[in-house]
């Protein structure tokens, strides 16, 4: 059965520093997609980054990068040079059919 | 601009009432989804549809119903059979491929009064 796990309920990071949000997954399907979404206090979910299961290189989108370790079934999100506006909930998701989501990590950026 | 619109933003339901949440998209996406989010938790799938006139139950479909009569629209009805409907409801759409992320609506916060 598919499963996705985020073990950090909350994280703090100093402004301008980098932070890593953890995500592990479990699936027996060789073809899947891994995603990260940001949910600000307004509630809307914002797509950040995508990694395909067959991709050889780690995905990057601006200050976001995805540290994909297929053998360990992990897909950690790295945010470089944190900004105050990065404070939000972050969700990891996996898609084979409809997406399943982790429990989320609440990130707080300190000035 | 293309996007996905949910309405209303806030909804109050009395005991025993059915209420319908609206979700409309103009992105030409084949697939549409309804998720429920409870405080401090992730998203749980209620229903999804990959094509007009067809939909499938998700993990927590009991007490909910949907229709997909048009590609653009995927309304969710919360029936009186749903005993604990207070939650945040998110609608999403996507191309029906594992490599595509979702576009989400802004959500509907439903409260039982």
Backbone of each chain as ProteinMPNN parsed JSONL, in Angstrom:
{"seq_chain_A": "XXXXXXXXXXXXXXXXXXXXXXXXXXXXXXXXXXXXXXXXXXXXXXXXXXXXXXXXXXXXXXXXXXXXXXXXXXXXXXXXXXXXXXXXXXXXXXXXXXXXXXXXXXXXXXX", "coords_chain_A": {"N_chain_A": [[0.841, -1.193, 0.0], [0.356, 2.281, -0.632], [2.186, 4.818, 1.047], [2.984, 7.763, 2.842], [5.228, 9.736, 4.678], [5.824, 12.296, 6.967], [7.942, 13.306, 9.375], [8.455, 15.475, 10.955], [6.73, 17.575, 12.838], [6.945, 20.312, 13.341], [9.192, 22.968, 12.479], [11.967, 25.18, 12.984], [13.732, 27.896, 11.562], [16.446, 30.086, 10.978], [16.253, 33.25, 9.427], [17.568, 33.534, 6.143], [19.098, 31.264, 6.325], [19.561, 27.777, 5.34], [17.174, 25.089, 5.115], [16.02, 21.774, 5.76], [13.343, 19.725, 4.969], [11.86, 16.728, 5.884], [10.854, 13.733, 4.15], [9.487, 10.61, 3.668], [8.589, 7.73, 1.738], [6.477, 5.029, 0.611], [6.028, 2.534, -1.718], [5.107, 0.101, -4.166], [5.004, 0.418, -6.807], [6.746, 1.07, -9.802], [6.572, 3.438, -11.189], [6.027, 6.689, -10.406], [5.175, 9.909, -9.047], [6.65, 12.512, -7.156], [5.914, 15.169, -5.003], [6.061, 18.5, -3.662], [4.177, 20.741, -1.708], [3.168, 23.998, -0.672], [1.456, 25.479, 2.002], [0.191, 28.362, 2.908], [-1.036, 30.475, 5.622], [-3.451, 31.326, 4.625], [-4.619, 29.153, 3.441], [-4.713, 28.113, 0.823], [-3.275, 25.714, -1.35], [-0.073, 25.484, -2.708], [1.756, 24.505, -5.469], [5.103, 23.42, -5.444], [7.419, 21.854, -6.301], [8.506, 19.112, -8.349], [9.355, 15.65, -8.648], [10.194, 12.973, -10.656], [9.926, 9.383, -10.617], [11.736, 8.113, -12.256], [13.624, 9.947, -12.761], [16.96, 10.955, -13.009], [18.407, 13.044, -11.972], [18.339, 15.358, -9.229], [15.492, 17.403, -8.631], [15.171, 20.941, -9.142], [13.936, 24.164, -8.302], [14.273, 27.316, -8.424], [14.787, 28.585, -5.239], [14.181, 26.185, -4.138], [14.938, 22.77, -3.736], [14.925, 19.278, -4.401], [15.892, 16.585, -2.61], [16.412, 13.607, -3.693], [16.425, 10.324, -2.846], [16.311, 7.379, -4.003], [16.696, 4.671, -3.308], [16.514, 4.732, -0.576], [13.998, 5.602, -0.374], [13.297, 8.308, 0.026], [12.444, 11.784, -0.079], [13.386, 14.571, 0.341], [12.793, 18.026, 0.996], [14.651, 20.868, 0.287], [15.124, 24.097, 1.291], [16.705, 26.929, 0.374], [18.415, 29.816, 1.664], [16.395, 31.004, 3.503], [13.328, 32.835, 3.762], [11.184, 35.267, 5.374], [8.637, 34.998, 4.355], [8.492, 32.347, 3.79], [7.431, 30.994, 5.866], [5.089, 28.638, 6.715], [2.834, 25.825, 6.196], [4.116, 22.761, 4.982], [3.7, 20.259, 2.603], [4.378, 16.98, 1.639], [3.838, 14.894, -1.171], [2.695, 12.018, -2.957], [2.2, 10.577, -6.119], [0.554, 8.108, -7.819], [-1.858, 7.321, -8.786], [-4.536, 9.129, -7.857], [-3.226, 11.715, -5.722], [-1.52, 11.081, -2.636], [-1.054, 12.46, 0.601], [1.376, 13.638, 2.974], [1.489, 14.271, 6.569], [2.306, 16.812, 6.992], [4.575, 19.574, 7.635], [5.163, 22.203, 9.777], [6.692, 25.124, 9.108], [8.617, 27.641, 10.553], [10.032, 30.74, 10.1], [12.534, 32.61, 11.504], [13.263, 36.027, 12.197]], "CA_chain_A": [[0.0, 0.0, 0.0], [1.093, 3.539, -0.656], [2.259, 5.544, 2.308], [3.924, 8.863, 2.818], [5.456, 10.102, 6.07], [6.613, 13.464, 7.345], [8.146, 13.051, 10.799], [8.719, 16.734, 11.65], [5.514, 18.389, 12.901], [7.305, 21.717, 13.28], [10.609, 23.285, 12.307], [12.334, 26.591, 13.03], [14.965, 28.205, 10.838], [16.801, 31.502, 10.98], [16.206, 33.884, 8.105], [18.75, 33.455, 5.28], [19.717, 29.95, 6.416], [18.909, 26.694, 4.618], [16.44, 24.144, 5.967], [15.609, 20.544, 5.077], [12.116, 19.106, 5.451], [11.987, 15.309, 5.564], [9.712, 13.016, 3.599], [9.74, 9.256, 3.193], [7.406, 7.181, 1.071], [6.513, 3.593, 0.381], [5.208, 2.1, -2.831], [5.652, -1.005, -4.952], [4.879, 0.796, -8.207], [7.996, 1.689, -10.248], [6.301, 4.735, -11.796], [5.298, 7.571, -9.504], [5.671, 11.272, -8.948], [6.772, 13.067, -5.807], [5.618, 16.594, -5.05], [5.968, 19.298, -2.459], [3.253, 21.857, -1.759], [3.217, 24.96, 0.424], [0.138, 25.978, 2.391], [0.24, 29.517, 3.823], [-2.169, 30.555, 6.552], [-4.671, 31.558, 3.848], [-5.221, 27.852, 3.185], [-4.548, 27.585, -0.528], [-2.088, 24.879, -1.557], [0.729, 25.977, -3.828], [2.722, 23.53, -5.959], [6.481, 23.921, -5.391], [8.455, 21.13, -7.016], [8.151, 17.75, -8.75], [10.431, 14.695, -8.964], [9.707, 11.72, -11.2], [10.645, 8.223, -10.075], [12.791, 7.711, -13.182], [14.557, 11.055, -12.962], [18.296, 10.676, -12.467], [18.924, 14.203, -11.247], [17.442, 15.995, -8.284], [14.775, 18.554, -9.174], [15.391, 22.25, -8.532], [13.071, 25.26, -8.75], [14.665, 28.506, -7.684], [15.398, 28.283, -3.939], [13.743, 24.862, -3.703], [15.505, 21.597, -4.376], [14.405, 18.039, -3.844], [16.949, 15.596, -2.41], [15.744, 12.344, -3.995], [17.235, 9.135, -2.624], [15.333, 6.365, -4.373], [16.916, 3.425, -2.57], [16.043, 4.964, 0.786], [12.613, 6.075, -0.502], [13.142, 9.603, 0.665], [12.302, 12.904, -1.008], [13.447, 15.726, 1.244], [12.773, 19.36, 0.396], [15.644, 21.803, 0.798], [14.861, 25.504, 0.986], [17.928, 27.696, 0.631], [18.25, 31.244, 1.949], [15.007, 31.146, 3.956], [12.746, 34.175, 3.876], [10.05, 35.303, 6.306], [7.465, 34.524, 3.626], [8.498, 30.881, 3.683], [6.69, 30.443, 7.009], [3.886, 27.994, 6.185], [2.824, 24.358, 6.245], [4.644, 22.134, 3.781], [3.212, 18.895, 2.449], [4.943, 16.075, 0.658], [2.774, 14.094, -1.773], [3.106, 11.027, -3.946], [1.127, 10.338, -7.075], [0.519, 7.014, -8.787], [-3.168, 7.692, -9.316], [-4.709, 10.352, -7.062], [-2.109, 11.942, -4.799], [-1.659, 10.947, -1.194], [-0.298, 13.536, 1.238], [1.867, 13.465, 4.312], [0.809, 15.028, 7.617], [2.741, 18.202, 6.926], [5.558, 20.17, 8.541], [4.974, 23.649, 9.913], [7.98, 25.823, 9.11], [8.61, 29.022, 11.032], [11.281, 31.419, 9.803], [12.78, 33.648, 12.503], [14.071, 37.154, 11.693]], "C_chain_A": [[0.884, 1.255, 0.0], [1.081, 4.173, 0.72], [3.265, 6.663, 2.17], [4.023, 9.444, 4.217], [6.312, 11.345, 6.186], [6.736, 13.425, 8.867], [8.379, 14.318, 11.608], [7.439, 17.568, 11.706], [5.813, 19.876, 12.773], [8.802, 21.897, 13.187], [10.801, 24.787, 12.428], [13.627, 26.77, 12.246], [15.199, 29.712, 10.912], [16.741, 32.038, 9.548], [17.576, 33.817, 7.441], [19.495, 32.131, 5.394], [18.941, 28.936, 5.569], [18.211, 25.757, 5.599], [16.023, 22.949, 5.118], [14.372, 19.978, 5.757], [12.088, 17.663, 4.96], [10.689, 14.712, 5.044], [10.164, 11.622, 3.193], [8.445, 8.68, 2.638], [7.574, 5.675, 0.921], [5.548, 3.258, -0.745], [5.885, 0.934, -3.524], [5.585, -0.705, -6.447], [6.171, 1.465, -8.661], [7.806, 3.092, -10.829], [5.451, 5.586, -10.867], [5.914, 8.96, -9.561], [5.678, 11.707, -7.493], [6.67, 14.583, -5.886], [5.753, 17.211, -3.669], [5.032, 20.475, -2.722], [3.443, 22.716, -0.513], [1.792, 25.423, 0.724], [0.302, 27.13, 3.379], [-1.001, 29.538, 4.712], [-3.494, 30.819, 5.837], [-5.367, 30.252, 3.471], [-4.99, 27.271, 1.808], [-3.245, 26.821, -0.653], [-1.379, 25.334, -2.826], [1.751, 24.921, -4.214], [4.123, 24.157, -5.987], [7.409, 23.203, -6.357], [8.007, 19.695, -7.248], [9.416, 16.934, -9.043], [9.794, 13.422, -9.485], [10.545, 10.549, -10.721], [11.786, 7.773, -10.979], [13.833, 8.802, -13.407], [15.891, 10.746, -12.288], [18.827, 11.819, -11.619], [17.863, 14.738, -10.292], [16.79, 17.223, -8.908], [15.152, 19.832, -8.429], [14.421, 23.248, -9.16], [13.414, 26.477, -7.906], [15.354, 28.134, -6.378], [15.017, 26.904, -3.411], [14.514, 23.784, -4.461], [14.991, 20.363, -3.658], [15.55, 17.039, -3.791], [16.319, 14.211, -2.499], [16.719, 11.193, -3.819], [16.312, 7.937, -2.792], [15.479, 5.098, -3.547], [16.41, 3.541, -1.136], [14.594, 5.426, 0.806], [12.409, 7.365, 0.289], [13.149, 10.716, -0.377], [12.258, 14.192, -0.199], [13.478, 17.034, 0.467], [13.825, 20.23, 1.076], [15.268, 23.207, 0.34], [16.12, 26.274, 1.338], [17.555, 29.15, 0.924], [16.814, 31.569, 2.371], [14.6, 32.609, 4.089], [11.544, 34.115, 4.817], [8.782, 34.761, 5.643], [7.429, 33.026, 3.413], [7.767, 30.232, 4.853], [5.327, 29.942, 6.536], [3.922, 26.52, 6.553], [3.345, 23.834, 4.914], [4.227, 20.661, 3.757], [3.968, 18.187, 1.34], [3.803, 15.212, 0.114], [3.369, 13.134, -2.788], [1.92, 10.725, -4.837], [1.454, 9.125, -7.933], [-0.791, 7.131, -9.537], [-3.468, 9.039, -8.686], [-3.571, 10.485, -6.044], [-2.497, 11.592, -3.372], [-0.677, 11.921, -0.559], [0.213, 13.096, 2.6], [1.109, 14.362, 5.289], [1.219, 16.493, 7.646], [3.777, 18.556, 7.967], [5.31, 21.668, 8.583], [6.34, 24.308, 10.067], [7.799, 27.251, 9.596], [9.989, 29.623, 10.782], [11.427, 32.59, 10.773], [13.613, 34.775, 11.898], [15.401, 37.273, 12.425]], "O_chain_A": [[1.986, 1.274, 0.549], [0.101, 4.08, 1.46], [4.27, 6.533, 1.472], [3.002, 9.628, 4.88], [7.383, 11.442, 5.587], [5.728, 13.504, 9.57], [8.491, 14.248, 12.832], [7.09, 18.21, 10.715], [5.037, 20.62, 12.174], [9.581, 21.111, 13.726], [9.937, 25.572, 12.038], [14.505, 25.906, 12.265], [14.255, 30.501, 10.907], [17.127, 31.361, 8.595], [18.606, 34.017, 8.086], [20.435, 31.892, 4.636], [17.817, 29.197, 5.139], [18.606, 25.646, 6.76], [15.716, 23.08, 3.933], [14.355, 19.777, 6.972], [12.267, 17.4, 3.771], [9.591, 15.114, 5.429], [11.132, 11.479, 2.446], [7.35, 9.092, 3.021], [8.666, 5.13, 1.083], [4.384, 3.659, -0.717], [7.107, 0.8, -3.471], [6.062, -1.496, -7.261], [6.659, 2.357, -7.968], [8.769, 3.849, -10.949], [4.302, 5.251, -10.576], [7.024, 9.151, -10.057], [4.817, 11.314, -6.706], [7.284, 15.203, -6.754], [5.585, 16.544, -2.648], [5.071, 21.112, -3.774], [3.825, 22.228, 0.55], [1.02, 25.719, -0.188], [0.529, 26.896, 4.566], [-1.901, 28.711, 4.561], [-4.556, 30.558, 6.401], [-6.57, 30.243, 3.21], [-5.062, 26.054, 1.634], [-2.22, 27.244, -0.117], [-1.999, 25.539, -3.87], [2.535, 24.485, -3.371], [4.31, 25.269, -6.481], [8.109, 23.843, -7.142], [7.241, 19.131, -6.467], [10.394, 17.437, -9.596], [8.935, 12.847, -8.817], [11.736, 10.701, -10.45], [12.714, 7.114, -10.511], [14.799, 8.611, -14.144], [15.93, 10.326, -11.132], [19.591, 11.61, -10.676], [16.662, 14.591, -10.518], [17.439, 17.988, -9.621], [15.418, 19.803, -7.227], [14.122, 23.198, -10.353], [12.898, 26.641, -6.801], [16.38, 27.454, -6.386], [15.483, 26.5, -2.346], [14.713, 23.879, -5.672], [14.668, 20.399, -2.471], [16.114, 16.686, -4.827], [15.766, 13.702, -1.524], [17.711, 11.089, -4.54], [15.622, 7.53, -1.857], [14.479, 4.514, -3.129], [15.935, 2.565, -0.556], [14.019, 5.622, 1.877], [11.489, 7.491, 1.097], [13.783, 10.598, -1.426], [11.208, 14.824, -0.076], [14.11, 17.133, -0.585], [13.874, 20.311, 2.303], [15.115, 23.464, -0.854], [16.55, 26.265, 2.492], [16.515, 29.641, 0.486], [16.109, 32.311, 1.687], [15.387, 33.478, 4.463], [10.961, 33.052, 5.03], [7.952, 34.137, 6.303], [6.44, 32.492, 2.909], [7.513, 29.028, 4.824], [4.514, 30.712, 6.024], [4.888, 26.027, 7.135], [3.053, 24.39, 3.855], [4.377, 19.93, 4.736], [4.167, 18.728, 0.252], [2.899, 14.841, 0.862], [4.406, 13.404, -3.394], [0.783, 10.629, -4.374], [2.449, 9.09, -8.657], [-0.831, 7.051, -10.765], [-2.749, 10.006, -8.936], [-3.027, 9.487, -5.571], [-3.64, 11.779, -2.953], [0.396, 12.18, -1.104], [-0.417, 12.297, 3.291], [0.212, 15.111, 4.901], [0.545, 17.318, 8.262], [3.859, 17.94, 9.029], [5.255, 22.324, 7.543], [7.051, 24.069, 11.043], [6.934, 27.98, 9.109], [10.999, 29.065, 11.212], [10.554, 33.453, 10.853], [14.568, 34.513, 11.166], [16.194, 38.165, 12.123]]}, "seq_chain_B": "XXXXXXXXXXXXXXXXXXXXXXXXXXXXXXXXXXXXXXXXXXXXXXXXXXXXXXXXXXXXXXXXXXXXXXXXXXXXXXXXXXXXXXXXXXXXXXXXXXXXXXXXXXXXXXXXX", "coords_chain_B": {"N_chain_B": [[-7.363, 34.626, -17.065], [-6.306, 31.303, -16.335], [-7.649, 29.019, -13.94], [-8.821, 27.67, -10.788], [-11.845, 27.662, -9.108], [-13.347, 27.863, -6.016], [-16.366, 27.869, -4.175], [-18.776, 28.446, -1.555], [-16.489, 30.554, 0.354], [-16.718, 30.361, 3.092], [-18.926, 28.299, 4.95], [-21.886, 27.439, 6.605], [-23.504, 24.873, 8.284], [-26.536, 23.455, 9.273], [-27.606, 20.952, 11.611], [-28.578, 17.92, 10.066], [-28.893, 18.96, 7.545], [-28.279, 19.036, 4.001], [-25.502, 20.204, 2.161], [-23.956, 21.933, -0.565], [-20.83, 22.186, -2.096], [-19.103, 24.212, -4.327], [-17.059, 23.762, -7.228], [-15.12, 24.887, -9.796], [-13.293, 24.788, -12.827], [-11.126, 26.236, -15.297], [-9.057, 25.232, -16.734], [-8.912, 23.235, -18.503], [-8.458, 20.692, -17.555], [-8.503, 17.153, -17.219], [-8.836, 15.632, -14.885], [-10.281, 15.814, -11.64], [-10.49, 16.572, -8.133], [-11.534, 16.006, -4.723], [-10.583, 16.918, -1.505], [-10.35, 16.522, 2.028], [-9.414, 18.416, 4.84], [-8.43, 18.297, 8.118], [-7.823, 20.081, 11.225], [-4.357, 20.562, 11.709], [-3.671, 18.347, 10.265], [-2.973, 16.193, 7.426], [-4.085, 15.974, 3.951], [-7.008, 14.278, 3.029], [-8.435, 12.024, 0.733], [-11.576, 12.401, -0.779], [-13.395, 12.086, -3.045], [-12.781, 11.446, -6.536], [-12.461, 12.315, -10.016], [-11.846, 11.276, -13.263], [-12.778, 11.666, -15.743], [-15.502, 13.047, -17.604], [-18.785, 12.362, -16.376], [-18.027, 10.223, -14.831], [-16.761, 8.943, -11.763], [-14.831, 8.198, -8.801], [-14.726, 6.679, -5.568], [-12.887, 7.935, -2.812], [-10.75, 7.651, 0.055], [-12.384, 8.413, 2.171], [-15.209, 8.519, 1.557], [-17.764, 8.17, 2.588], [-20.879, 9.597, 3.382], [-20.69, 11.68, 1.673], [-21.32, 13.05, -1.634], [-20.894, 13.308, -5.213], [-20.873, 14.85, -8.498], [-20.21, 14.799, -12.028], [-20.924, 16.323, -14.48], [-20.088, 18.124, -16.347], [-16.975, 18.981, -17.853], [-15.726, 21.093, -16.627], [-16.724, 21.315, -14.05], [-17.169, 20.169, -10.711], [-18.961, 19.493, -8.335], [-19.36, 19.067, -4.785], [-21.382, 17.395, -2.495], [-22.216, 17.551, 0.824], [-23.704, 15.384, 2.828], [-26.417, 14.753, 5.17], [-25.723, 12.432, 6.327], [-23.075, 12.492, 6.893], [-21.376, 12.62, 9.711], [-19.517, 14.192, 11.031], [-18.824, 16.834, 9.755], [-17.421, 19.215, 9.921], [-14.746, 20.923, 8.692], [-11.964, 21.734, 6.528], [-12.263, 22.093, 3.106], [-10.824, 21.127, 0.125], [-10.59, 21.574, -3.326], [-9.188, 20.246, -6.29], [-7.473, 20.214, -9.464], [-6.08, 18.538, -12.332], [-3.93, 17.501, -15.039], [-4.288, 14.16, -16.143], [-1.97, 12.559, -15.298], [0.896, 11.077, -13.778], [3.024, 12.772, -13.585], [2.168, 15.332, -13.299], [1.472, 18.084, -11.26], [-0.967, 19.222, -8.869], [-3.44, 21.783, -9.316], [-4.849, 23.853, -7.004], [-7.963, 24.932, -5.553], [-9.07, 27.742, -3.529], [-10.279, 26.825, -1.283], [-12.937, 25.733, 0.957], [-14.343, 26.478, 4.006], [-16.097, 24.599, 6.153], [-18.564, 24.628, 8.625], [-20.361, 23.147, 11.228], [-23.338, 24.17, 12.748]], "CA_chain_B": [[-6.387, 33.738, -16.441], [-6.828, 29.998, -15.969], [-7.576, 28.719, -12.524], [-9.856, 26.83, -10.208], [-12.605, 28.506, -8.205], [-14.224, 27.217, -5.055], [-17.28, 28.742, -3.449], [-18.34, 29.694, -0.925], [-15.269, 30.465, 1.147], [-17.184, 29.895, 4.393], [-20.26, 27.709, 4.859], [-22.38, 26.959, 7.879], [-24.529, 23.853, 8.055], [-27.291, 23.02, 10.439], [-27.743, 19.508, 11.739], [-29.596, 17.329, 9.206], [-28.943, 19.617, 6.239], [-27.293, 18.795, 2.951], [-24.941, 21.419, 1.574], [-23.153, 21.662, -1.757], [-19.66, 23.016, -2.322], [-18.88, 24.365, -5.761], [-15.685, 23.755, -7.74], [-15.113, 25.127, -11.242], [-11.953, 25.036, -13.363], [-11.051, 26.574, -16.724], [-7.707, 24.822, -17.114], [-9.079, 22.115, -19.429], [-7.936, 19.483, -16.923], [-9.424, 16.017, -17.215], [-9.03, 15.063, -13.55], [-10.627, 16.712, -10.541], [-10.392, 15.871, -6.86], [-11.948, 16.658, -3.488], [-9.878, 16.5, -0.309], [-10.744, 17.096, 3.301], [-8.293, 18.681, 5.742], [-8.768, 18.601, 9.501], [-6.755, 20.894, 11.816], [-3.088, 19.924, 11.996], [-3.532, 17.076, 9.563], [-2.815, 16.235, 5.979], [-5.284, 15.927, 3.131], [-7.576, 12.95, 2.783], [-9.197, 12.023, -0.516], [-12.991, 12.084, -0.647], [-13.804, 11.581, -4.357], [-12.076, 11.998, -7.673], [-13.043, 12.046, -11.329], [-10.836, 11.36, -14.319], [-13.466, 11.936, -16.999], [-16.899, 13.453, -17.422], [-19.783, 11.317, -16.105], [-17.44, 9.098, -14.097], [-16.022, 9.343, -10.57], [-14.492, 7.089, -7.921], [-14.619, 6.981, -4.148], [-11.584, 7.966, -2.174], [-10.607, 6.959, 1.333], [-13.383, 8.817, 3.16], [-16.35, 8.934, 0.746], [-19.049, 7.998, 3.271], [-21.522, 10.841, 3.78], [-20.46, 12.671, 0.612], [-21.656, 12.654, -2.996], [-20.376, 14.218, -6.23], [-21.309, 14.652, -9.874], [-19.296, 15.377, -13.013], [-21.73, 16.455, -15.7], [-19.292, 18.938, -17.266], [-15.541, 18.873, -17.593], [-15.278, 22.208, -15.819], [-17.393, 21.408, -12.774], [-17.134, 18.95, -9.885], [-19.502, 19.877, -7.029], [-19.37, 18.105, -3.683], [-22.477, 17.537, -1.548], [-22.012, 16.973, 2.145], [-25.052, 14.978, 3.209], [-26.678, 14.644, 6.606], [-25.116, 11.175, 6.797], [-21.708, 12.788, 7.327], [-21.613, 12.993, 11.107], [-18.535, 15.153, 11.508], [-18.425, 17.496, 8.516], [-16.646, 20.441, 10.121], [-13.404, 20.733, 8.138], [-11.562, 22.574, 5.388], [-12.402, 21.261, 1.915], [-10.018, 21.611, -0.993], [-10.799, 20.999, -4.639], [-7.988, 20.346, -7.118], [-7.562, 19.653, -10.799], [-4.777, 18.198, -12.887], [-3.869, 16.537, -16.117], [-4.355, 12.825, -15.536], [-0.677, 11.901, -15.43], [1.6, 11.12, -12.495], [4.045, 13.813, -13.594], [1.547, 16.642, -13.171], [1.011, 18.492, -9.952], [-2.332, 19.718, -8.773], [-3.806, 23.171, -9.072], [-5.874, 23.833, -5.963], [-8.783, 26.088, -5.257], [-8.722, 28.434, -2.282], [-10.854, 26.081, -0.179], [-14.185, 26.086, 1.637], [-14.339, 26.087, 5.416], [-17.456, 24.214, 6.531], [-18.769, 24.53, 10.069], [-21.699, 22.741, 11.654], [-23.834, 25.039, 13.822]], "C_chain_B": [[-7.03, 32.404, -16.074], [-6.684, 29.76, -14.49], [-8.711, 27.839, -12.087], [-10.521, 27.623, -9.094], [-13.496, 27.662, -7.318], [-15.128, 28.258, -4.422], [-18.285, 27.9, -2.671], [-17.037, 29.49, -0.163], [-15.581, 29.93, 2.536], [-18.614, 29.396, 4.244], [-20.646, 27.15, 6.218], [-23.536, 26.008, 7.621], [-25.226, 23.535, 9.355], [-27.365, 21.499, 10.45], [-28.855, 19.013, 10.806], [-29.687, 17.931, 7.82], [-27.924, 19.024, 5.282], [-26.776, 20.14, 2.458], [-24.048, 21.031, 0.407], [-22.048, 22.692, -1.902], [-19.366, 23.029, -3.82], [-17.395, 24.352, -6.086], [-15.738, 23.841, -9.261], [-13.682, 25.405, -11.694], [-12.026, 25.363, -14.848], [-9.661, 26.286, -17.268], [-7.728, 23.693, -18.141], [-8.472, 20.821, -18.875], [-8.978, 18.374, -16.951], [-9.796, 15.586, -15.797], [-9.348, 16.148, -12.526], [-10.763, 15.905, -9.267], [-11.01, 16.714, -5.742], [-11.181, 16.03, -2.325], [-10.47, 17.197, 0.903], [-9.501, 17.274, 4.153], [-8.834, 19.051, 7.108], [-7.582, 19.304, 10.154], [-5.506, 20.072, 12.133], [-2.854, 18.626, 11.264], [-3.334, 17.293, 8.075], [-4.155, 16.164, 5.276], [-5.723, 14.483, 2.922], [-8.541, 13.013, 1.612], [-10.639, 11.575, -0.283], [-13.497, 11.397, -1.919], [-12.858, 12.149, -5.404], [-12.739, 11.555, -8.965], [-11.962, 12.243, -12.384], [-11.444, 11.71, -15.671], [-14.908, 12.313, -16.693], [-17.792, 12.221, -17.261], [-19.2, 10.072, -15.434], [-16.678, 9.635, -12.899], [-15.823, 8.114, -9.691], [-14.422, 7.569, -6.485], [-13.154, 7.017, -3.728], [-11.628, 7.248, -0.84], [-11.723, 7.251, 2.32], [-14.652, 9.299, 2.475], [-17.688, 8.882, 1.496], [-19.61, 9.335, 3.738], [-21.347, 11.963, 2.771], [-20.98, 12.132, -0.723], [-21.142, 13.71, -3.962], [-21.089, 13.949, -7.549], [-20.265, 15.273, -10.791], [-20.005, 15.393, -14.36], [-21.016, 17.274, -16.762], [-17.827, 18.823, -16.89], [-15.089, 19.925, -16.591], [-15.731, 22.145, -14.364], [-17.413, 20.085, -12.02], [-17.655, 19.298, -8.488], [-19.527, 18.715, -6.037], [-20.557, 18.403, -2.771], [-22.122, 16.814, -0.263], [-23.399, 16.65, 2.684], [-25.187, 14.907, 4.726], [-26.096, 13.36, 7.189], [-23.68, 11.369, 7.254], [-21.806, 13.378, 8.732], [-20.654, 14.041, 11.642], [-18.005, 15.967, 10.33], [-17.573, 18.746, 8.695], [-15.203, 20.207, 9.708], [-13.174, 21.773, 7.049], [-11.542, 21.678, 4.161], [-11.665, 21.911, 0.749], [-10.357, 20.831, -2.252], [-9.521, 21.199, -5.449], [-8.274, 19.791, -8.499], [-6.159, 19.419, -11.335], [-4.962, 17.483, -14.209], [-3.749, 15.159, -15.481], [-3.072, 12.05, -15.808], [0.093, 12.072, -14.13], [2.637, 12.231, -12.436], [3.481, 15.216, -13.417], [1.129, 16.901, -11.732], [-0.417, 18.996, -10.008], [-2.352, 21.251, -8.758], [-4.982, 23.135, -8.109], [-6.727, 25.088, -6.008], [-8.407, 26.67, -3.904], [-9.408, 27.815, -1.073], [-12.176, 26.623, 0.325], [-14.1, 25.571, 3.062], [-15.782, 25.867, 5.845], [-17.546, 24.024, 8.034], [-20.205, 24.105, 10.343], [-22.129, 23.602, 12.835], [-25.061, 24.405, 14.476]], "O_chain_B": [[-8.152, 32.365, -15.567], [-5.736, 30.224, -13.856], [-9.471, 27.322, -12.906], [-9.843, 28.19, -8.236], [-14.292, 26.854, -7.795], [-14.711, 29.387, -4.165], [-18.609, 26.781, -3.069], [-16.546, 28.367, -0.056], [-14.814, 29.147, 3.096], [-19.415, 29.98, 3.515], [-19.857, 26.485, 6.889], [-24.436, 26.305, 6.834], [-24.594, 23.367, 10.399], [-27.204, 20.849, 9.417], [-29.935, 19.601, 10.752], [-30.476, 17.467, 6.997], [-26.854, 18.571, 5.688], [-27.536, 21.103, 2.355], [-23.461, 19.949, 0.386], [-22.284, 23.899, -1.841], [-19.382, 21.992, -4.483], [-16.575, 24.863, -5.323], [-16.322, 22.986, -9.926], [-12.948, 26.152, -11.047], [-12.874, 24.838, -15.569], [-9.154, 26.993, -18.14], [-6.674, 23.248, -18.597], [-8.026, 19.962, -19.636], [-10.167, 18.609, -16.738], [-10.942, 15.218, -15.538], [-8.773, 17.237, -12.539], [-11.101, 14.722, -9.294], [-11.015, 17.943, -5.793], [-11.129, 14.81, -2.171], [-11.011, 18.299, 0.817], [-8.634, 16.4, 4.191], [-9.604, 20.003, 7.245], [-6.45, 19.149, 9.696], [-5.594, 19.011, 12.751], [-1.936, 17.878, 11.602], [-3.497, 18.392, 7.545], [-5.213, 16.274, 5.897], [-4.908, 13.594, 2.672], [-9.357, 13.928, 1.507], [-10.897, 10.532, 0.318], [-13.972, 10.262, -1.87], [-12.222, 13.182, -5.198], [-13.472, 10.567, -9.008], [-11.258, 13.253, -12.391], [-10.728, 12.012, -16.626], [-15.458, 11.944, -15.655], [-17.591, 11.192, -17.906], [-19.806, 9.001, -15.465], [-16.017, 10.669, -12.998], [-16.543, 7.123, -9.812], [-14.099, 8.727, -6.221], [-12.317, 6.253, -4.209], [-12.443, 6.349, -0.63], [-11.992, 6.444, 3.21], [-15.132, 10.391, 2.782], [-18.653, 9.507, 1.057], [-18.923, 10.112, 4.4], [-21.811, 13.08, 2.998], [-21.07, 10.92, -0.923], [-20.971, 14.87, -3.586], [-21.807, 12.961, -7.698], [-19.524, 16.167, -10.383], [-19.723, 14.589, -15.248], [-21.306, 17.136, -17.95], [-17.493, 18.591, -15.728], [-14.179, 19.684, -15.798], [-15.178, 22.852, -13.522], [-17.642, 19.024, -12.601], [-16.865, 19.389, -7.548], [-19.691, 17.553, -6.407], [-20.723, 19.537, -2.322], [-21.777, 15.632, -0.263], [-24.182, 17.558, 2.964], [-24.203, 14.989, 5.461], [-25.99, 13.22, 8.407], [-23.123, 10.504, 7.93], [-22.267, 14.506, 8.91], [-20.967, 14.714, 12.624], [-16.848, 15.803, 9.945], [-17.056, 19.283, 7.716], [-14.51, 19.383, 10.306], [-14.052, 22.564, 6.705], [-10.894, 20.631, 4.158], [-11.865, 23.085, 0.437], [-10.406, 19.601, -2.249], [-8.848, 22.219, -5.301], [-9.198, 18.999, -8.686], [-5.186, 20.01, -10.867], [-6.026, 16.923, -14.475], [-3.173, 15.015, -14.403], [-3.091, 11.012, -16.469], [-0.039, 13.093, -13.455], [3.087, 12.597, -11.35], [4.237, 16.187, -13.389], [0.518, 16.055, -11.078], [-0.989, 19.168, -11.084], [-1.434, 21.909, -8.268], [-5.987, 22.47, -8.363], [-6.284, 26.154, -6.436], [-7.529, 26.148, -3.217], [-9.152, 28.233, 0.056], [-12.498, 27.799, 0.151], [-13.824, 24.395, 3.302], [-16.583, 26.8, 5.898], [-16.714, 23.349, 8.64], [-21.145, 24.641, 9.757], [-21.386, 23.753, 13.805], [-25.631, 24.979, 15.405]]}, "name": "protein", "num_of_chains": 2, "seq": "XXXXXXXXXXXXXXXXXXXXXXXXXXXXXXXXXXXXXXXXXXXXXXXXXXXXXXXXXXXXXXXXXXXXXXXXXXXXXXXXXXXXXXXXXXXXXXXXXXXXXXXXXXXXXXXXXXXXXXXXXXXXXXXXXXXXXXXXXXXXXXXXXXXXXXXXXXXXXXXXXXXXXXXXXXXXXXXXXXXXXXXXXXXXXXXXXXXXXXXXXXXXXXXXXXXXXXXXXXXXXXXX"}
